[in-house]
Amino acid sequence: YSDKEEYFKAEEALRKYLFMYEDSRWTHNFLAQIYLGQGNIEKAMNEIEQDTDPFWSLFIKNMIVYASGDKNRADKLLNELVEKFGHDSWPNIAVVYAYRGEIDKAFYWLEEAYKVKDASLFTLLSYPAFKNLWGDPRWNKFINKLGLPDDHGFHRD
């Protein structure tokens, strides 16, 4: 399956979930991520604009705006994310930089997460944005220093 096919499957699964739990707090955020993965920027923006969580909406909006091509606005949103959440959201900031293809900055924020042993790192390392780091020698070095068992499931080059 391609990534896009997986996003369509995710959308179908989320729609089934919404049938049962139509007031789910995370609905707009998850749909925004799915639409972003599908390349449907307008739908993604419509969904994230309805998300009321200050962190998660700003985090996802960063990537949507960047994907829209509005680099000036994306830069402002990223500065806002770092200013407001740079003290405790290191791996999420790494995701945004990886998504933007800013590899050095992505690795910087991964290292910051590693220094404080941020447990969310283990969830976020599977985010599609980190595919932009694959092939860089720092990726394997970083994954290996986590000290995980060989069958951890994270990509290695």
Secondary structure, 3 states (H helix, E strand, C coil): CCHHHHHHHHHHHHHHHHHHCCCCCCHHHHHHHHHHHHCCHHHHHHHHCCCCCHHHHHHHHHHHHHHHCCHHHHHHHHHHHHHHHCCCCHHHHHHHHHHHCCHHHHHHHHHHHHHCCCCCHHHHCCCHHHHHHCCCHHHHHHHHHCCCCCCCCCCCC
